[in-house]
Amino acid sequence: MSPRSRETEAIVLDCRDHGEADVIVTLFCRDIGRVSAIAKGAKRSQKRFVNKLELFTFLHITYSELTNSSLLFLSDAELYASFINLRKEITLYNTANVIRECILLAMRDGERDENLFRLILWALHNLDLKQPYLSILTLFLVKFYACIGYLQLSWWRNHLLKLPGHQAPDIHPYLPRNHENPAIRPGPSA
């Protein structure tokens, strides 16, 4: 019996080489949370994975579960957004890395939280738009701590979150026109 292929949206949190041609990727997925997957032949791929398995990229992935392994098998990836500006400015890149490290340290494999997925996407999107990085990081951390249960949002909801310019962007432009999944509208809404 062959493993069933599944699809979801994912954000790349980490990549490391495995052997001569393979890459092990840590992803935070909308449907399945934080997972590790192996992309066979990714370093040699001229079509399936070229420039897609970079830090912070937003992807639509096709995967299947491997028998007797905690790794998923990543068979294909479609690039929705690369957030290229994060790689051009060191302050934006460092801010995105703080966000990435928070997720890697706080979430275990298999932990799923769609609100957190949307929050990460919101933060990366606003950083890519070159919004004030300290404001983005502060708002991310407040919502992140609330998501993992360390903070009550009642005071923040009434005061800080009413700041001008704190509007959830429409991520719809990143999705293909024929995409059947509901629109992903990230944002730090409670």
Rosetta constraint file for C-alpha pairs under 8 A:
AtomPair CA 3 CA 64 HARMONIC 5.95 0.50
AtomPair CA 3 CA 65 HARMONIC 6.30 0.50
AtomPair CA 3 CA 66 HARMONIC 7.20 0.50
AtomPair CA 4 CA 64 HARMONIC 5.86 0.50
AtomPair CA 4 CA 65 HARMONIC 7.56 0.50
AtomPair CA 5 CA 62 HARMONIC 6.48 0.50
AtomPair CA 5 CA 63 HARMONIC 5.50 0.50
AtomPair CA 5 CA 64 HARMONIC 4.73 0.50
AtomPair CA 5 CA 65 HARMONIC 7.98 0.50
AtomPair CA 6 CA 62 HARMONIC 5.60 0.50
AtomPair CA 6 CA 63 HARMONIC 5.42 0.50
AtomPair CA 6 CA 64 HARMONIC 6.11 0.50
AtomPair CA 7 CA 60 HARMONIC 7.03 0.50
AtomPair CA 7 CA 61 HARMONIC 5.54 0.50
AtomPair CA 7 CA 62 HARMONIC 4.51 0.50
AtomPair CA 7 CA 63 HARMONIC 6.31 0.50
AtomPair CA 8 CA 29 HARMONIC 6.71 0.50
AtomPair CA 8 CA 30 HARMONIC 6.62 0.50
AtomPair CA 8 CA 31 HARMONIC 6.36 0.50
AtomPair CA 8 CA 60 HARMONIC 5.72 0.50
AtomPair CA 8 CA 61 HARMONIC 5.61 0.50
AtomPair CA 8 CA 62 HARMONIC 6.89 0.50
AtomPair CA 9 CA 29 HARMONIC 5.70 0.50
AtomPair CA 9 CA 30 HARMONIC 5.69 0.50
AtomPair CA 9 CA 31 HARMONIC 7.59 0.50
AtomPair CA 9 CA 58 HARMONIC 7.26 0.50
AtomPair CA 9 CA 59 HARMONIC 5.61 0.50
AtomPair CA 9 CA 60 HARMONIC 4.40 0.50
AtomPair CA 9 CA 61 HARMONIC 6.11 0.50
AtomPair CA 10 CA 27 HARMONIC 6.00 0.50
AtomPair CA 10 CA 28 HARMONIC 5.47 0.50
AtomPair CA 10 CA 29 HARMONIC 4.12 0.50
AtomPair CA 10 CA 30 HARMONIC 6.20 0.50
AtomPair CA 10 CA 58 HARMONIC 5.83 0.50
AtomPair CA 10 CA 59 HARMONIC 5.19 0.50
AtomPair CA 10 CA 60 HARMONIC 6.20 0.50
AtomPair CA 10 CA 61 HARMONIC 6.82 0.50
AtomPair CA 11 CA 27 HARMONIC 5.54 0.50
AtomPair CA 11 CA 28 HARMONIC 5.26 0.50
AtomPair CA 11 CA 29 HARMONIC 6.41 0.50
AtomPair CA 11 CA 56 HARMONIC 5.91 0.50
AtomPair CA 11 CA 57 HARMONIC 5.61 0.50
AtomPair CA 11 CA 58 HARMONIC 4.65 0.50
AtomPair CA 11 CA 59 HARMONIC 6.23 0.50
AtomPair CA 11 CA 121 HARMONIC 7.82 0.50
AtomPair CA 12 CA 25 HARMONIC 7.09 0.50
AtomPair CA 12 CA 26 HARMONIC 6.23 0.50
AtomPair CA 12 CA 27 HARMONIC 4.70 0.50
AtomPair CA 12 CA 28 HARMONIC 6.63 0.50
AtomPair CA 12 CA 53 HARMONIC 6.66 0.50
AtomPair CA 12 CA 54 HARMONIC 6.68 0.50
AtomPair CA 12 CA 55 HARMONIC 5.26 0.50
AtomPair CA 12 CA 56 HARMONIC 5.05 0.50
AtomPair CA 12 CA 57 HARMONIC 5.48 0.50
AtomPair CA 12 CA 58 HARMONIC 6.81 0.50
AtomPair CA 12 CA 59 HARMONIC 7.86 0.50
AtomPair CA 13 CA 25 HARMONIC 7.56 0.50
AtomPair CA 13 CA 26 HARMONIC 5.43 0.50
AtomPair CA 13 CA 27 HARMONIC 5.39 0.50
AtomPair CA 13 CA 28 HARMONIC 6.84 0.50
AtomPair CA 13 CA 55 HARMONIC 5.71 0.50
AtomPair CA 13 CA 56 HARMONIC 6.10 0.50
AtomPair CA 13 CA 100 HARMONIC 6.03 0.50
AtomPair CA 13 CA 104 HARMONIC 7.51 0.50
AtomPair CA 14 CA 25 HARMONIC 5.65 0.50
AtomPair CA 14 CA 26 HARMONIC 4.89 0.50
AtomPair CA 14 CA 27 HARMONIC 7.07 0.50
AtomPair CA 14 CA 54 HARMONIC 7.99 0.50
AtomPair CA 14 CA 55 HARMONIC 6.11 0.50
AtomPair CA 15 CA 23 HARMONIC 6.60 0.50
AtomPair CA 15 CA 24 HARMONIC 5.76 0.50
AtomPair CA 15 CA 25 HARMONIC 4.48 0.50
AtomPair CA 15 CA 26 HARMONIC 6.34 0.50
AtomPair CA 15 CA 53 HARMONIC 7.17 0.50
AtomPair CA 15 CA 54 HARMONIC 7.32 0.50
AtomPair CA 15 CA 55 HARMONIC 7.29 0.50
AtomPair CA 16 CA 23 HARMONIC 5.66 0.50
AtomPair CA 16 CA 24 HARMONIC 5.37 0.50
AtomPair CA 16 CA 25 HARMONIC 6.57 0.50
AtomPair CA 17 CA 21 HARMONIC 7.74 0.50
AtomPair CA 17 CA 22 HARMONIC 6.20 0.50
AtomPair CA 17 CA 23 HARMONIC 4.58 0.50
AtomPair CA 17 CA 24 HARMONIC 6.26 0.50
AtomPair CA 18 CA 22 HARMONIC 5.03 0.50
AtomPair CA 18 CA 23 HARMONIC 5.14 0.50
AtomPair CA 18 CA 24 HARMONIC 6.27 0.50
AtomPair CA 19 CA 23 HARMONIC 7.86 0.50
AtomPair CA 20 CA 43 HARMONIC 7.82 0.50
AtomPair CA 21 CA 40 HARMONIC 6.83 0.50
AtomPair CA 21 CA 41 HARMONIC 4.67 0.50
AtomPair CA 21 CA 42 HARMONIC 6.07 0.50
AtomPair CA 21 CA 43 HARMONIC 4.90 0.50
AtomPair CA 21 CA 44 HARMONIC 6.00 0.50
AtomPair CA 22 CA 38 HARMONIC 6.94 0.50
AtomPair CA 22 CA 39 HARMONIC 5.72 0.50
AtomPair CA 22 CA 40 HARMONIC 4.65 0.50
AtomPair CA 22 CA 41 HARMONIC 4.85 0.50
AtomPair CA 22 CA 42 HARMONIC 5.39 0.50
AtomPair CA 22 CA 43 HARMONIC 6.15 0.50
AtomPair CA 23 CA 38 HARMONIC 5.81 0.50
AtomPair CA 23 CA 39 HARMONIC 5.26 0.50
AtomPair CA 23 CA 40 HARMONIC 6.70 0.50
AtomPair CA 23 CA 41 HARMONIC 7.58 0.50
AtomPair CA 23 CA 42 HARMONIC 6.08 0.50
AtomPair CA 23 CA 43 HARMONIC 7.06 0.50
AtomPair CA 24 CA 36 HARMONIC 6.78 0.50
AtomPair CA 24 CA 37 HARMONIC 5.65 0.50
AtomPair CA 24 CA 38 HARMONIC 4.49 0.50
AtomPair CA 24 CA 39 HARMONIC 6.25 0.50
AtomPair CA 25 CA 36 HARMONIC 5.58 0.50
AtomPair CA 25 CA 37 HARMONIC 5.28 0.50
AtomPair CA 25 CA 38 HARMONIC 6.22 0.50
AtomPair CA 25 CA 39 HARMONIC 7.33 0.50
AtomPair CA 25 CA 53 HARMONIC 7.48 0.50
AtomPair CA 26 CA 34 HARMONIC 7.11 0.50
AtomPair CA 26 CA 35 HARMONIC 5.75 0.50
AtomPair CA 26 CA 36 HARMONIC 4.39 0.50
AtomPair CA 26 CA 37 HARMONIC 6.44 0.50
AtomPair CA 27 CA 33 HARMONIC 7.81 0.50
AtomPair CA 27 CA 34 HARMONIC 5.61 0.50
AtomPair CA 27 CA 35 HARMONIC 5.39 0.50
AtomPair CA 27 CA 36 HARMONIC 6.18 0.50
AtomPair CA 27 CA 37 HARMONIC 7.64 0.50
AtomPair CA 28 CA 32 HARMONIC 7.77 0.50
AtomPair CA 28 CA 33 HARMONIC 5.14 0.50
AtomPair CA 28 CA 34 HARMONIC 4.25 0.50
AtomPair CA 28 CA 35 HARMONIC 6.38 0.50
AtomPair CA 28 CA 117 HARMONIC 6.95 0.50
AtomPair CA 29 CA 33 HARMONIC 4.65 0.50
AtomPair CA 29 CA 34 HARMONIC 6.10 0.50
AtomPair CA 29 CA 35 HARMONIC 7.43 0.50
AtomPair CA 29 CA 112 HARMONIC 7.74 0.50
AtomPair CA 29 CA 117 HARMONIC 6.96 0.50
AtomPair CA 30 CA 112 HARMONIC 7.43 0.50
AtomPair CA 30 CA 113 HARMONIC 7.31 0.50
AtomPair CA 30 CA 114 HARMONIC 5.39 0.50
AtomPair CA 30 CA 117 HARMONIC 5.77 0.50
AtomPair CA 30 CA 118 HARMONIC 7.95 0.50
AtomPair CA 31 CA 112 HARMONIC 6.87 0.50
AtomPair CA 31 CA 114 HARMONIC 7.04 0.50
AtomPair CA 32 CA 110 HARMONIC 6.22 0.50
AtomPair CA 32 CA 111 HARMONIC 7.16 0.50
AtomPair CA 32 CA 112 HARMONIC 5.38 0.50
AtomPair CA 33 CA 109 HARMONIC 7.22 0.50
AtomPair CA 33 CA 110 HARMONIC 5.52 0.50
AtomPair CA 33 CA 111 HARMONIC 5.07 0.50
AtomPair CA 33 CA 112 HARMONIC 3.68 0.50
AtomPair CA 33 CA 113 HARMONIC 6.20 0.50
AtomPair CA 33 CA 114 HARMONIC 7.68 0.50
AtomPair CA 33 CA 117 HARMONIC 7.86 0.50
AtomPair CA 34 CA 107 HARMONIC 6.80 0.50
AtomPair CA 34 CA 108 HARMONIC 6.52 0.50
AtomPair CA 34 CA 109 HARMONIC 4.87 0.50
AtomPair CA 34 CA 110 HARMONIC 5.43 0.50
AtomPair CA 34 CA 111 HARMONIC 5.91 0.50
AtomPair CA 34 CA 112 HARMONIC 6.68 0.50
AtomPair CA 35 CA 71 HARMONIC 7.49 0.50
AtomPair CA 35 CA 72 HARMONIC 7.59 0.50
AtomPair CA 35 CA 109 HARMONIC 5.03 0.50
AtomPair CA 35 CA 110 HARMONIC 5.96 0.50
AtomPair CA 36 CA 70 HARMONIC 7.61 0.50
AtomPair CA 36 CA 71 HARMONIC 5.39 0.50
AtomPair CA 36 CA 72 HARMONIC 6.36 0.50
AtomPair CA 36 CA 109 HARMONIC 7.34 0.50
AtomPair CA 37 CA 71 HARMONIC 4.89 0.50
AtomPair CA 37 CA 72 HARMONIC 4.28 0.50
AtomPair CA 37 CA 73 HARMONIC 5.52 0.50
AtomPair CA 37 CA 74 HARMONIC 5.86 0.50
AtomPair CA 38 CA 71 HARMONIC 6.46 0.50
AtomPair CA 38 CA 72 HARMONIC 6.20 0.50
AtomPair CA 38 CA 73 HARMONIC 5.23 0.50
AtomPair CA 38 CA 74 HARMONIC 5.78 0.50
AtomPair CA 39 CA 73 HARMONIC 6.40 0.50
AtomPair CA 39 CA 74 HARMONIC 5.00 0.50
AtomPair CA 39 CA 75 HARMONIC 6.73 0.50
AtomPair CA 40 CA 73 HARMONIC 7.81 0.50
AtomPair CA 40 CA 74 HARMONIC 7.53 0.50
AtomPair CA 40 CA 75 HARMONIC 7.83 0.50
AtomPair CA 41 CA 45 HARMONIC 5.95 0.50
AtomPair CA 42 CA 48 HARMONIC 7.52 0.50
AtomPair CA 42 CA 49 HARMONIC 5.73 0.50
AtomPair CA 42 CA 50 HARMONIC 7.44 0.50
AtomPair CA 43 CA 50 HARMONIC 7.91 0.50
AtomPair CA 45 CA 49 HARMONIC 5.97 0.50
AtomPair CA 45 CA 50 HARMONIC 6.15 0.50
AtomPair CA 46 CA 50 HARMONIC 5.70 0.50
AtomPair CA 48 CA 75 HARMONIC 7.98 0.50
AtomPair CA 48 CA 76 HARMONIC 5.72 0.50
AtomPair CA 48 CA 77 HARMONIC 6.46 0.50
AtomPair CA 49 CA 53 HARMONIC 6.41 0.50
AtomPair CA 49 CA 76 HARMONIC 7.07 0.50
AtomPair CA 49 CA 77 HARMONIC 6.36 0.50
AtomPair CA 52 CA 57 HARMONIC 6.79 0.50
AtomPair CA 52 CA 59 HARMONIC 7.59 0.50
AtomPair CA 52 CA 77 HARMONIC 7.07 0.50
AtomPair CA 52 CA 78 HARMONIC 7.50 0.50
AtomPair CA 52 CA 79 HARMONIC 6.03 0.50
AtomPair CA 52 CA 82 HARMONIC 7.69 0.50
AtomPair CA 53 CA 57 HARMONIC 6.94 0.50
AtomPair CA 54 CA 82 HARMONIC 7.90 0.50
AtomPair CA 56 CA 82 HARMONIC 6.95 0.50
AtomPair CA 56 CA 83 HARMONIC 7.05 0.50
AtomPair CA 56 CA 96 HARMONIC 7.79 0.50
AtomPair CA 56 CA 124 HARMONIC 7.48 0.50
AtomPair CA 57 CA 79 HARMONIC 7.35 0.50
AtomPair CA 57 CA 80 HARMONIC 7.74 0.50
AtomPair CA 57 CA 81 HARMONIC 5.91 0.50
AtomPair CA 57 CA 82 HARMONIC 4.52 0.50
AtomPair CA 57 CA 83 HARMONIC 6.53 0.50
AtomPair CA 58 CA 79 HARMONIC 6.37 0.50
AtomPair CA 58 CA 80 HARMONIC 5.48 0.50
AtomPair CA 58 CA 81 HARMONIC 5.07 0.50
AtomPair CA 58 CA 82 HARMONIC 6.29 0.50
AtomPair CA 58 CA 121 HARMONIC 7.92 0.50
AtomPair CA 59 CA 77 HARMONIC 6.15 0.50
AtomPair CA 59 CA 78 HARMONIC 5.48 0.50
AtomPair CA 59 CA 79 HARMONIC 4.72 0.50
AtomPair CA 59 CA 80 HARMONIC 5.27 0.50
AtomPair CA 59 CA 81 HARMONIC 7.05 0.50
AtomPair CA 60 CA 77 HARMONIC 5.62 0.50
AtomPair CA 60 CA 78 HARMONIC 5.00 0.50
AtomPair CA 60 CA 79 HARMONIC 6.53 0.50
AtomPair CA 60 CA 80 HARMONIC 6.91 0.50
AtomPair CA 61 CA 74 HARMONIC 7.18 0.50
AtomPair CA 61 CA 75 HARMONIC 7.68 0.50
AtomPair CA 61 CA 76 HARMONIC 5.71 0.50
AtomPair CA 61 CA 77 HARMONIC 4.37 0.50
AtomPair CA 61 CA 78 HARMONIC 6.31 0.50
AtomPair CA 62 CA 74 HARMONIC 6.18 0.50
AtomPair CA 62 CA 75 HARMONIC 5.63 0.50
AtomPair CA 62 CA 76 HARMONIC 5.08 0.50
AtomPair CA 62 CA 77 HARMONIC 6.31 0.50
AtomPair CA 63 CA 72 HARMONIC 6.50 0.50
AtomPair CA 63 CA 73 HARMONIC 5.43 0.50
AtomPair CA 63 CA 74 HARMONIC 4.50 0.50
AtomPair CA 63 CA 75 HARMONIC 5.46 0.50
AtomPair CA 63 CA 76 HARMONIC 7.11 0.50
AtomPair CA 64 CA 72 HARMONIC 5.83 0.50
AtomPair CA 64 CA 73 HARMONIC 5.22 0.50
AtomPair CA 64 CA 74 HARMONIC 6.77 0.50
AtomPair CA 64 CA 75 HARMONIC 7.61 0.50
AtomPair CA 65 CA 69 HARMONIC 7.97 0.50
AtomPair CA 65 CA 71 HARMONIC 7.14 0.50
AtomPair CA 65 CA 72 HARMONIC 4.75 0.50
AtomPair CA 65 CA 73 HARMONIC 6.02 0.50
AtomPair CA 66 CA 70 HARMONIC 7.40 0.50
AtomPair CA 66 CA 71 HARMONIC 6.54 0.50
AtomPair CA 66 CA 72 HARMONIC 5.73 0.50
AtomPair CA 66 CA 73 HARMONIC 6.23 0.50
AtomPair CA 80 CA 174 HARMONIC 4.98 0.50
AtomPair CA 80 CA 175 HARMONIC 5.96 0.50
AtomPair CA 80 CA 176 HARMONIC 7.76 0.50
AtomPair CA 81 CA 174 HARMONIC 5.93 0.50
AtomPair CA 83 CA 87 HARMONIC 7.81 0.50
AtomPair CA 83 CA 124 HARMONIC 7.07 0.50
AtomPair CA 83 CA 125 HARMONIC 7.01 0.50
AtomPair CA 83 CA 128 HARMONIC 5.47 0.50
AtomPair CA 84 CA 88 HARMONIC 6.89 0.50
AtomPair CA 84 CA 128 HARMONIC 7.02 0.50
AtomPair CA 85 CA 89 HARMONIC 6.58 0.50
AtomPair CA 85 CA 92 HARMONIC 7.68 0.50
AtomPair CA 85 CA 127 HARMONIC 7.90 0.50
AtomPair CA 85 CA 128 HARMONIC 5.14 0.50
AtomPair CA 85 CA 129 HARMONIC 7.63 0.50
AtomPair CA 85 CA 130 HARMONIC 7.69 0.50
AtomPair CA 86 CA 90 HARMONIC 7.53 0.50
AtomPair CA 86 CA 92 HARMONIC 5.18 0.50
AtomPair CA 86 CA 93 HARMONIC 4.79 0.50
AtomPair CA 86 CA 96 HARMONIC 7.35 0.50
AtomPair CA 86 CA 127 HARMONIC 6.96 0.50
AtomPair CA 86 CA 128 HARMONIC 5.78 0.50
AtomPair CA 87 CA 92 HARMONIC 7.65 0.50
AtomPair CA 87 CA 93 HARMONIC 5.85 0.50
AtomPair CA 88 CA 93 HARMONIC 7.72 0.50
AtomPair CA 89 CA 93 HARMONIC 6.23 0.50
AtomPair CA 90 CA 94 HARMONIC 5.97 0.50
AtomPair CA 91 CA 95 HARMONIC 6.11 0.50
AtomPair CA 91 CA 133 HARMONIC 7.60 0.50
AtomPair CA 92 CA 96 HARMONIC 6.16 0.50
AtomPair CA 92 CA 127 HARMONIC 6.20 0.50
AtomPair CA 92 CA 128 HARMONIC 7.68 0.50
AtomPair CA 92 CA 130 HARMONIC 7.62 0.50
AtomPair CA 92 CA 133 HARMONIC 6.54 0.50
AtomPair CA 93 CA 97 HARMONIC 6.14 0.50
AtomPair CA 94 CA 98 HARMONIC 6.33 0.50
AtomPair CA 95 CA 99 HARMONIC 6.52 0.50
AtomPair CA 95 CA 133 HARMONIC 6.79 0.50
AtomPair CA 95 CA 137 HARMONIC 6.80 0.50
AtomPair CA 96 CA 100 HARMONIC 6.15 0.50
AtomPair CA 96 CA 123 HARMONIC 8.00 0.50
AtomPair CA 96 CA 124 HARMONIC 6.75 0.50
AtomPair CA 96 CA 127 HARMONIC 7.67 0.50
AtomPair CA 97 CA 101 HARMONIC 6.01 0.50
AtomPair CA 98 CA 102 HARMONIC 6.23 0.50
AtomPair CA 99 CA 103 HARMONIC 6.51 0.50
AtomPair CA 99 CA 120 HARMONIC 7.54 0.50
AtomPair CA 99 CA 137 HARMONIC 7.54 0.50
AtomPair CA 99 CA 140 HARMONIC 7.79 0.50
AtomPair CA 100 CA 104 HARMONIC 6.21 0.50
AtomPair CA 101 CA 105 HARMONIC 5.97 0.50
AtomPair CA 102 CA 106 HARMONIC 5.94 0.50
AtomPair CA 103 CA 107 HARMONIC 5.62 0.50
AtomPair CA 104 CA 108 HARMONIC 7.57 0.50
AtomPair CA 107 CA 111 HARMONIC 6.22 0.50
AtomPair CA 113 CA 117 HARMONIC 6.39 0.50
AtomPair CA 114 CA 118 HARMONIC 6.21 0.50
AtomPair CA 115 CA 119 HARMONIC 6.09 0.50
AtomPair CA 115 CA 147 HARMONIC 7.65 0.50
AtomPair CA 115 CA 186 HARMONIC 7.86 0.50
AtomPair CA 116 CA 120 HARMONIC 6.17 0.50
AtomPair CA 116 CA 144 HARMONIC 7.00 0.50
AtomPair CA 116 CA 147 HARMONIC 6.76 0.50
AtomPair CA 117 CA 121 HARMONIC 6.29 0.50
AtomPair CA 117 CA 186 HARMONIC 7.86 0.50
AtomPair CA 118 CA 122 HARMONIC 6.02 0.50
AtomPair CA 118 CA 184 HARMONIC 7.36 0.50
AtomPair CA 118 CA 185 HARMONIC 6.94 0.50
AtomPair CA 118 CA 186 HARMONIC 4.10 0.50
AtomPair CA 118 CA 187 HARMONIC 6.07 0.50
AtomPair CA 118 CA 188 HARMONIC 7.85 0.50
AtomPair CA 119 CA 123 HARMONIC 6.19 0.50
AtomPair CA 119 CA 140 HARMONIC 6.97 0.50
AtomPair CA 119 CA 143 HARMONIC 7.71 0.50
AtomPair CA 119 CA 144 HARMONIC 7.83 0.50
AtomPair CA 119 CA 186 HARMONIC 5.71 0.50
AtomPair CA 119 CA 187 HARMONIC 5.34 0.50
AtomPair CA 119 CA 188 HARMONIC 5.71 0.50
AtomPair CA 120 CA 124 HARMONIC 6.19 0.50
AtomPair CA 120 CA 140 HARMONIC 7.72 0.50
AtomPair CA 120 CA 186 HARMONIC 7.90 0.50
AtomPair CA 121 CA 125 HARMONIC 5.99 0.50
AtomPair CA 121 CA 186 HARMONIC 6.05 0.50
AtomPair CA 121 CA 187 HARMONIC 7.89 0.50
AtomPair CA 122 CA 126 HARMONIC 6.20 0.50
AtomPair CA 122 CA 168 HARMONIC 6.98 0.50
AtomPair CA 122 CA 169 HARMONIC 7.11 0.50
AtomPair CA 122 CA 186 HARMONIC 4.93 0.50
AtomPair CA 122 CA 187 HARMONIC 5.21 0.50
AtomPair CA 122 CA 188 HARMONIC 7.58 0.50
AtomPair CA 123 CA 127 HARMONIC 6.08 0.50
AtomPair CA 123 CA 136 HARMONIC 6.22 0.50
AtomPair CA 123 CA 137 HARMONIC 7.52 0.50
AtomPair CA 123 CA 140 HARMONIC 6.60 0.50
AtomPair CA 124 CA 128 HARMONIC 6.01 0.50
AtomPair CA 125 CA 129 HARMONIC 6.33 0.50
AtomPair CA 125 CA 169 HARMONIC 7.86 0.50
AtomPair CA 126 CA 130 HARMONIC 6.42 0.50
AtomPair CA 126 CA 131 HARMONIC 5.58 0.50
AtomPair CA 126 CA 136 HARMONIC 7.18 0.50
AtomPair CA 127 CA 131 HARMONIC 5.57 0.50
AtomPair CA 127 CA 132 HARMONIC 7.53 0.50
AtomPair CA 127 CA 133 HARMONIC 6.25 0.50
AtomPair CA 127 CA 136 HARMONIC 7.18 0.50
AtomPair CA 131 CA 136 HARMONIC 7.29 0.50
AtomPair CA 132 CA 136 HARMONIC 6.41 0.50
AtomPair CA 133 CA 137 HARMONIC 6.04 0.50
AtomPair CA 134 CA 138 HARMONIC 6.00 0.50
AtomPair CA 135 CA 139 HARMONIC 6.13 0.50
AtomPair CA 136 CA 140 HARMONIC 5.97 0.50
AtomPair CA 137 CA 141 HARMONIC 6.06 0.50
AtomPair CA 138 CA 142 HARMONIC 6.24 0.50
AtomPair CA 139 CA 143 HARMONIC 6.28 0.50
AtomPair CA 139 CA 161 HARMONIC 7.94 0.50
AtomPair CA 139 CA 188 HARMONIC 7.69 0.50
AtomPair CA 140 CA 144 HARMONIC 5.82 0.50
AtomPair CA 140 CA 188 HARMONIC 7.49 0.50
AtomPair CA 141 CA 145 HARMONIC 5.98 0.50
AtomPair CA 142 CA 146 HARMONIC 6.33 0.50
AtomPair CA 142 CA 151 HARMONIC 7.48 0.50
AtomPair CA 143 CA 147 HARMONIC 6.07 0.50
AtomPair CA 143 CA 153 HARMONIC 7.85 0.50
AtomPair CA 143 CA 188 HARMONIC 6.27 0.50
AtomPair CA 144 CA 148 HARMONIC 6.37 0.50
AtomPair CA 145 CA 149 HARMONIC 6.11 0.50
AtomPair CA 145 CA 150 HARMONIC 5.07 0.50
AtomPair CA 145 CA 151 HARMONIC 5.57 0.50
AtomPair CA 146 CA 150 HARMONIC 5.56 0.50
AtomPair CA 146 CA 151 HARMONIC 4.55 0.50
AtomPair CA 146 CA 152 HARMONIC 6.11 0.50
AtomPair CA 146 CA 153 HARMONIC 6.59 0.50
AtomPair CA 153 CA 157 HARMONIC 5.69 0.50
AtomPair CA 153 CA 190 HARMONIC 7.81 0.50
AtomPair CA 154 CA 158 HARMONIC 6.37 0.50
AtomPair CA 155 CA 159 HARMONIC 6.21 0.50
AtomPair CA 155 CA 160 HARMONIC 7.88 0.50
AtomPair CA 156 CA 160 HARMONIC 5.04 0.50
AtomPair CA 156 CA 161 HARMONIC 6.03 0.50
AtomPair CA 157 CA 161 HARMONIC 5.27 0.50
AtomPair CA 157 CA 162 HARMONIC 7.33 0.50
AtomPair CA 158 CA 162 HARMONIC 6.96 0.50
AtomPair CA 159 CA 163 HARMONIC 7.73 0.50
AtomPair CA 161 CA 166 HARMONIC 6.83 0.50
AtomPair CA 162 CA 166 HARMONIC 7.01 0.50
AtomPair CA 167 CA 187 HARMONIC 7.56 0.50
AtomPair CA 168 CA 185 HARMONIC 7.08 0.50
AtomPair CA 168 CA 186 HARMONIC 6.17 0.50
AtomPair CA 168 CA 187 HARMONIC 4.65 0.50
AtomPair CA 168 CA 188 HARMONIC 7.32 0.50
AtomPair CA 169 CA 185 HARMONIC 6.93 0.50
AtomPair CA 169 CA 186 HARMONIC 6.92 0.50
AtomPair CA 169 CA 187 HARMONIC 7.23 0.50
AtomPair CA 170 CA 184 HARMONIC 7.62 0.50
AtomPair CA 170 CA 185 HARMONIC 5.60 0.50
AtomPair CA 170 CA 186 HARMONIC 7.41 0.50
AtomPair CA 171 CA 175 HARMONIC 7.36 0.50
AtomPair CA 171 CA 183 HARMONIC 7.43 0.50
AtomPair CA 171 CA 184 HARMONIC 6.04 0.50
AtomPair CA 171 CA 185 HARMONIC 5.80 0.50
AtomPair CA 171 CA 186 HARMONIC 7.08 0.50
AtomPair CA 172 CA 183 HARMONIC 5.84 0.50
AtomPair CA 172 CA 184 HARMONIC 6.57 0.50
AtomPair CA 172 CA 185 HARMONIC 7.40 0.50
AtomPair CA 175 CA 179 HARMONIC 6.42 0.50
